[in-house]
Amino acid sequence: MHLLAGQEVSQTIEQAISGDFMGRLIVQPTGCGEQNMIYMTLPLTATHYLDTTKQWEGVGLQRRSEAVQHIQTGYARELTYRKDDGSYAAYLQRPSSTWLTAYVAKVFALASDIISIEENVVCSALKWLILNAQMPDGTFRENAPVLSAGMVGDVRGKDAEASLTAFVLIALQEGSHICAKSVRSLPESSRKAIAYLESRLPSLTNPYAVAMSSYALANAGKFNRDRLLQSSSGEGAYWEVPGGHHFSLEATAYALLALVKVKEFDAAGKAVHWLNRQSSPYGSYGTTQATIMVFQAVAEYYKQVRDYQNLDLDVEVSVSGRSRPIKWKFSKDNAHLTRSDKVQLKQEFNVTAKGAGAGVLKVMTLYYARPVEKKSDCTKYDLTVEMKKEQQVSYPEAEESYEVIIDLLFKDPNRDATMTILDIGLLTGFVVDESDLTELTSGRDKYIQKFEMDKQLSERGSLIIYLDMVSHTVPDRIVFRVHKITNVALLQPAGVTVYEYYSPGGRCVKFYHPTKKDGALNRLCNDQEGLCQCAEENCSIQKKQKIEEKDREKKACEAGMDYVYKVKVVRLDQNPNTDFYEMKIEEVLKEGSDPDVREKQRSFMGHANCRESFGFEEGKSYLIMGRSVDLPRIDGKLQYILGEQTWIEYWPTREEGQTSQYRDKYIGITSLAQTLTDFGCTT
């Protein structure tokens, strides 16, 4: 797939409000006072941008009501976490948070021109910040840090006082148009914070603090261009912050906002170009907070710069095998829309652009891959998952009942994990006992905050469990039941993933299975050579039904089919995990990666669970078609594997071919052999 955007920010804008990215990230606002604000912010930012630039038609007019509903729901939910003095906390019983109160005021001020926001809601929050959080020297202090440390970015990092002061000052500035009359201390409070940041700016060493302070000072007309660019990297392209790439993304976003505020568009363009190259193919920037900040910054850049740039581009994409090129025209009016088209793997294409302006071309390859468990994945959490079979079945119509036991410990020596997500893949044929989970969310011993059967945080259907925190001293244990409703021939293990909600990079993955220790993946192993191959797929089933000749030939000649043989089973060697089938290659109908094999013997490997599905018998012959993916070369040797896509069909003898039972099969297979021998594959 290739994607082309007329402006560098358009792909971020487009994917944030439409398509898969919005569906994944912008869900119905929910959760505690902290999490709810994150859910609310992205549709708010996108709606504000699209309203200002009048470009809703490009992403779908119907999406505006959906986005506004998200904003309205988020606002209403957040009011349930508002205290009588106007401040906010993750839960009402917790102390009020300076950062969260400032964030709520900032977001609500931005939302006030989209939905109805009560003036006192914003102004009482600003008043609380001034009266309860500001020190005489102009700084703001935090006495009750948020539970979800990841949502504050690097505000807690080096130069934390300056970063927090800048953050709160930005909230005061953005709420001033609402509260200037009712909060009389607002100008003086802002003046003291500005004076503090001006005096501290030369000595700041954290680029995050420099960038955030520069934006706050730019809003006040006190921008110091040289100091901001001095702290940058890549000749002013980005602001690198130690401790995490997402901190660098946020810092660069704040720097971009500062540059846009003072209309330094040339310098801002470098930052936009760098940010654009950091995004995933789906528009995300790794963490939710980084995505929000980058989106706000690039949206503001595009909104301000579009009137200063000329754009008139004609683009042609010529694809091999197509008679006509794809033609796209970009102008100022439609530059926000990303154009895309799909091509087959290995198809060549050329892109030609004429006219004035600049665009971005992205090429993305889609493929499937199994999750791989690595020791390095579990650097932040200790995670164990176990299944224990219960003696009695405890679910209607279930065949078996099990307990799933999850133990987890946060590895940081100094702190507990903040809001944590358990993404639990479900075993095929099993159902979760939701009554157990409901009990865990209620009562005196409330082990989990909430749970949901969800496809937003996970691309497959999963059980999602939210934990307020995970201890770094004593392992936490979660136990619930699952019940087997249907039998599955080759049951695959399921994965359990744990990560901090606001810092999903440090994921830990473990697998579980009712009969395999640690959910170990099925493997085919040659003990003599000490080699193993993953076999975590379904069994190939011997073709016993009637097969049309054209279907058999189509399969033999399809892309990826490596070899077509007539084989005779010489010997069966059955083992607990891996079976070996010694085959004599009687005829080579289509030669593959293994040359000159006629009349030679080869060993085929198959999982022991697939023994009945294969249906091989010693002394009998079979038509076997194998794909190249089932011919791995390990230590220089080809390994024949009977995989899910291997074609297995009994090859009747000439005598059996005279009977009514085998006549059609014999004629069809011998016809295929004649065609492949005489003409090969013609497709």
N, C-alpha and C positions, 0 to 999 in steps of 0.2 A: 504494500500500500504506500502511495506517496501523497503527501499533503502539501499544499502551497498556500501561503498567506500573503496578502498584499502589504501588511504591516507586521512588524515583529510581535506586537502584543495581541494580534487578533486571535491567534490560536488559544491563548490563555483565556481571553474573554469568552470566546465561543464555547469552549469546553467547560468553563466554570458554570455556565447557566443552562447548558443544553446537553443532551446526550448522556453517555455513561458517567462522565465525571460528576455532573450535578446529581445524578441519581445515587452515586456512591457516597458523596460527601455531604450533600445538602438533604438530609433526611428531616423528618418531623422533629423540631426541637424538643429535647427531652433531657432528663438527667438532673444533676444538682445545679446549683447556681453558677458554677464555673462552666460545666460542660454545656449547659443550655446556651450560654453566650457564644460559644464557639460555633454551635450549630446555626445560630442566627446570623452570624456576621457575614458569611460569604454571599448568600442571596441578597443581603442588604447592599453590599458593595456593588455587586453586579447590577442590581436594579437601579441604584443611584446613577451608575455610569450609563446604562442604556436609556434611562429617562432623559438624561442631560444631552446625549448625542442623538436621541430620537432614532435608535437603531433596533428597536424591538422586532421589527418585521423580519430582520435577518435571522433571528434565532427562534422566531415563532411568537406571534402576538399572544397566544394562549398561555405562554409560559409566565407572563407578568403576574397574572392572578395567582398562579401557583407560588411564585416567589414571594409575593406580598403576603400570602397566607402564612408562609413559613415565618416571615418577619413578625406578623401579628401574633402568631402562636408563641414565638420566642419572647416577645415583649410581655404578654400576659403571664407566661410561666415565670419569668424573672421577677415579676412583682411579688410572687409568693415567697421570694427569698429577701425581700426588702424589709429592713428593720424600721422601727418608728422614727429613728433619727435620720433616715435616708440612706444609710450605708447598706452594704451587701456582704454576704459570706456564702460559702458553698452550701451550708445548712444554717438555719436560723439559730440553732443552739451554739454555733461556733462564733468566736470573736470576729468582728468586722475586719475586712481586708482592704488596705489602702489600694493595692493594685486592682483588685476586682471592682471596687467602687468607682475608681477612675475609668476603668474599661467600660463599665456599664454606662456611665455618664457620656463617654465619648461615642459609643455605639448608638445610644438613644438619641443623642443630639443629631447624629447623621440620619437617623430614621425619622426624625420629626417632620421632614418634608415629604414623606411617603405614607406614613400612617399617623394616626392621631396619638401624640405622646403628651401626657399631662406635664405642663411646665414645671410644676413643683417636684415631679419625680426626678428630673434632671438637676434642678437647682438645689434641692435638698442634698443630693449626693455631692455636688461641688462645695456646698457650705460645710458639710461634714469633713471633707478633705482639708479645707482651709482651717477649720477650728480644731480638728482632732489629729491631723497628720502632719501639718507643716510646723517646722522648727523656726526659731527666731532668725537663723541665718538664711532662710529661704528654702532649705532642703525639705523633702518629704520623707517620712520614715514609715517602715512597715512593721507593725507589731504582731500581725497574724498572717503569715505567708499563706498563699493559696495552697490547697492540697495538691493540685496538679501543677507541679513545678515547670513542666514542659511548656505550659501555655504562656508563661511570662517571658520566654526567650532567654536572653542572656542578661536580663535585668538584675539577676542575683549574682552575676559574675564580677569580674574585676571592675572597679569604678562604679560599684552598685549604687552608691548614693546619687551620683550624677545621672545614671540611667533612669532610676526611679523618679527622680525630680523632673527630668525631661518628659517622662511618660505622663506624669500627672499634669505638668504644665500644658502639654498638648491637649489633654482632656479639658482643662480650663479654657484654653483658646478656642476649641471647637464648640464649647458650650456657651461661650460669651454672648453670642447673638441672641440666645434665649434668656440668659440669666443676668445680663449686665445691670438691669434695673433692680431686680429683687435681691441679688447678692452684692451688697455694696462694697464688701471687702475684696471682691474679685480683682479689680485693677491693681490694688496694692499687693495682694498675694502673688499675682503674676509678675509684678515688677521685682519683687524679692527673689523669686525663682529664676527670672532672667538674669538678674545681677549675679546670682550664685553661679549659673552655668557659664556666663561670660568670663568670670574669674577662674573657673576650673578648667575651661576648655583647653588652654595651652598645656596643662600638665596631665591631661587624660592620656592613658596609654592603651586603652581598650578601644579598638575601632568601632565596636558596637556602641559604646557610650558616646564616642565622637559623632557618629552618624545620627543617633537619636537626638543628641543635644543640638546638632547643627540644624535639624529639621525644626525643633522647637524655637531656636533662635531665628531661623529664616522666617517663621510665622510672625515674629516680633520685629522684623526689619533689622536684625542684628547678625546677619549671615557672614561667616568668615570662610570665604572660598578656599583660601590657601590652606587653612588648618584642616578642612575636610579632605581635600585632595592629598594632603600630606600623609594622611592615615590610610590611604587606599593602596591597592595592589594592582598589578597589571596595567600600569599607566592610567590609573583612574577608572578602570573598568569594574572593579569590585572591591569590597571591604572584607578582608579575610579575618575571621575571628577564631582563635583557638578553642577547641572543645567540642566542635561539631559543625558540619557543613551547613546545617539549617540555621545556625547563628549567623554565618556569613551571608546567607540568603536574606535574612531579616535585616541585617545591618546595611546591605546593599540597597534594600528596598527603602529604608529610612533615608539613606543618602540620596537616592533617586528623588524622593519626595522633596527633599531640601533643594536639589538642583532645579526641579520643575517649578518650585515656588518662586525662585528668583529668575526663572526663564533662561537658565543655562542649558539650552536644549542640545547643544553639541556634546557637552560633557554627559548629559543625561542619556543621550543615545548610546554611549558606550556601555553604560550600566544596563540598559534595556537589552542590548545585544547579548551581554553576558548572562543575564537572568534567563533569557529565552533559551539559551543552550543548556541550562541546568534542569529544565522541566522534564518529566517523564513523558512518554508518548500520549498519555491521557490527561496532561495538563497539571498534574500534581507536582508539588515541590517537596515531597518527603513527609514533612510534618504539617499538621493542620494550620498551626500558627504561621509557619513560613509561607504556606500557600496563600493564606489570607493577606499577609503583608505584601507579598510580591504582587498579588492581584490588585490590591489597592493602589500600589505605586505605579504599575504599568498602565492601569486604567486611567489614572490621573495624568500620566505622561501623554497618552494618546489623546485624551480629551483636550489638553492644552496645546499639543503640538500640531494637531491636524490642520489648523488654520494657517500654519506657517509653512506647510510642505505642499509641494505639487506632486500629484501621483496620477500617472496615465500609462499603464502597463498593459501590453498585449502579450500573452503567454501561450505558447503551443507546446503540447507534450505528444511526441511521436512515439508510438509503441510498436515494437516488432510484431508482425502478424495482424495488425489492424490497418484497414485501408484508409481511414481518415484520422487525422490528429485530433486530440482534445484541445479545445480553444477556450481560454478564459480571459476576461478583460477586468482589470482592476482600476478603480478610480477612488477619489476621496469618499464618495458616497457608499461604496461597497467594500472598502478595504478591510473592514472588521470581519468579513466572512472568510472562513477557511474553505478552500476547495479541495476535494479529495477524489481519488480514483484508485481502483484495485487492478493490479497486474499479477500474472502468474509468476511463480518463482522461476528465475533464470530468464525471464523475458527482458530484453533490453529496451531502454527508452531514452529519448533525448529531450531536453527541455530548452526552449529558445524563448528569450524575453526581449521585447522591443519597446522603446518609449522612455519615459522618465519615472524614476522612483526606485525603490528597493523592496525586495520581498524575501521570504524564507522558504526553502524547500526542505521537507523532512521525508525520509524514506524509512518505513517501518516494516520489519519482517515479523509475521505472526507465526508462532509454533507452540506445540504442546510440550511440557516437560514435567516430570514427576518431581515432587518436593524431595529434597535430599537433606538428611539429617547430618549435621556436622558438629563436631565438638566446639568449634569456634562460634556456632550459633548461640550457645548458652553462656555467654560472657556476663550477662546481667542477672539471670535467674538460675536457680537449681529447680528442675522440674522432673517429677516422676509420675507416671501414669500406670495404673494397674487395674485389671479386671478380675473380679472374684465371682465365681458362680454360686448362686444361692441354692440351698437345698430344695426349696419349694418355689414354684412359679407363682408370681404375685401380680399378674396382669391378665385381663381377659383375653383368651384366644392366643396367648403367648406360648411358645414351646419351651423357652428357658428364660430365666431372669438372672441378671448380673449386677454387681455393684461396680461402678467406676470410681476409683479412688485417686484423687489428684493431690499431690503434695508439692508445694512451691515455697521457695525462699528467695528473697532479694539479696543479691550478693554484695551490694554496696556496704562497706564497713561503717559508714557514718549515718545513713538515713534509710528510712523505709521507702518503698516504691509508692509513688502517687497512683492516681486512678489507673487501674490495670485491667486489660482485656484478656479473657480466656476465650479463644476461638477454637471450638471443639468440633472437629469433623465427625460425622456420624457414620457408623458402620452400616453397610447395605443390609436391609432386612431387619434392622433394629429400630425401636422407638424409645424416646426418652420419657421417663416417668416425671411428668411436670409437677405432680403433687409434691415430690421430694424437693424440687427447686423452689416451689412456692413457700414451703416451710422454711427453707434456708433464707428467704428474703424477709421473713417476719419473725415476730417474737423477740424475746429478750436477747437471745444469741443470734443476732442477725449476721450471718456469715457472708452473704453477698448482697450487693446493692440492688441489682436487678438482673433479669435474664430475658432473652428473647430468641425465638427461632427466626433468624435473620439472614438476608442475602445482601445487605448493604456493606457490612464490613468484611464479608467473605464472599468470594465469587461462587462458591458452592453453598448448598443449604447447610447451615451449621447452627449449633447452639452457641450463642454469644452470652458470656457471663461477665458482668461488670463488678469489679472489686474496688472499694474506696482506697484501699492500701494493701500492701503486702509487706509483712515484717522482714527485717533484715537480721533478726536475732533468733526467732522461733518459727519453724516451718508452719505454714497455714495448710489445713487439710479441708478439701471439699469432697463430699461423697454423695452420689445420687445413683439411682437405678436405671438400667436400660433393659429392654425386653426384646428377645428374638421372636419376630412374628413370622418370618419366612426363612427357609433354608437357601443359602447361596453356595454354589458348587465350589468356587475358589474365592473365599472371602478375603478381600484385601484389607490390610491394616488401615486405620484412620489416624489422622494427625491431630495433635493438640498444640496450639500455638499460644504463647503468652508474651505480652509486651505492654509497656507503658503507653497509655492512650495518646499522650502528647509527644512521645518520642518512640515511634514504632520501629526505628532502625535496629534496636537491640533485641530482636525476636529470638525466642527459644522454641524449638519444635521437637516434640517427642511423638512416637507412634504407639498405638495400643491395639490389642487383638485378643479375643477370648482364649486362644490356645498358644499364642506365640509370646515368648518373653520379650518385653519391651516393644511389642508390635513389630518384630523383625520382618523385613521384606522377604518374600519368597526368592530363593536363589537356586540356580542350576550350577552345581559344582562338579568339577573333574578333580577328584582327590589325588589322582596320580600326578597331575600336573599342577595341583595347587591353584587352580583358576576357578573363578566364579562369575556368573552372569546373572543380573537381576531378571526375575521371571514374574514380576508382579503384574499379570494380565490374565485375561480369561483363557480358557482352554480352546484349542481348535477341535472341532467335532468332525469326525469322519462323515463324508458326504454319502448318505445312503438313499436319499430321495432321488427322484428323476431329475436329471440335469439336461437342459437344452444344449445342443452342440455349440451354438453361438456364445452361450454364457461361459462354457468351459474354455473356448478359444479366447474370449475377451479377458478372462482372468489370467490365462497364460501369458498374454501379451500386454497386460496393463503396466503402467509405469511402476518401477520398483520391484517387479517380479524378476528375481535373479536367475533361477534355474527351474527346469521342468524335467523330472526324471521318472523312469520306471524302475522301482526298487523292489528287491526281495528281502524279507526279514530273515536274516541268518540266525540271530541270537537276541534274546531279551535278557537284560540285566537289570532287575528291579531292586531299588533301594528305598529307604525311608523318605528321602526328599527328592532325589533325582534318579530317573530311569534312563538307561542307555539302550539304544536300538542299533545293533550292528546290521547295516544294510549293504547289500550288493547292488551296485548301480548297473542294472541290466541294459537300459537304453537311455541315451541322452537326447531328449526331444528339444531342449533348449539349453545350450551351454551357458554357464554363468561365471562366477568369479573363480571357481575351482576347475582348472582346465584338465582335459585328458583323464576323465574319471570312469569311462565306460569299462565294465568288467572289474572294477576295483571296489573295495569295501570302504565305507565311511561310517563313523559313529554319529548317531543323532541323539541329542539330549532333549528330554522332556520332563516336566514336573510330575512327580508321582501322583498328585491329585488329578492329573489329566489322563491317567492310564486307561480308564474306561471310555473316555471321550475319543481317544485315538483309536482304540479298537484293533490294534495290531495283533497278528497271529504269526508265529514262526512258520516259515516255509511258504508264505503267501506273498503275492506281489501287489504293489500299490502305485498309484499315480501320486506323486508328490510335487507340489509347486511351492517354492520357498522364496521369501522376500530378502532383499539385500540387508535389511535391518536385522534379520535373524541369522546373519552370517558374520558375526563379529570376528575380527582378527586380533587374537590375544597372543602376545609374545610371538608374533609372526605366523601363527597357525589359525586356519579357518575353523570355527566352531559351528557345526550345524545344529541349530536350535529349532525345535518344533514350537513355533509361537502361535499367537492368537490368529494371525492371518495366513498361517500355513495351510495349503490345500491338501487334504488327505482323502483319497478315494480308492476303493478296492478295484484292482485290475483283474477282471475274470480271465480264466484260462480259455483257450480256444474251444475246449469241450464245453465249458460252462456257457460260452457265448452262443451255443446252439440251443440253450434252454430259454423258456419264456421269462424266467426270473432275471437273467443277466443279458439277454439279447441286446436290448437298447443300450445298456451301459457299455457292453463290449464294442458295439458298432461305433458309439460316440467317442470312446477313448482311442480306438484304433484310427478313427478318422482324424482326430486331433494329432495323433502321432504322425500320420502321413502328411498332413498339412504343414506341420512344423518342420518335418524333415525335408520336404520338397521345396517349400516356399519361405519358411521362417515366419516371423511376425510381420504383417503388412500394415499394421496400424501404429 
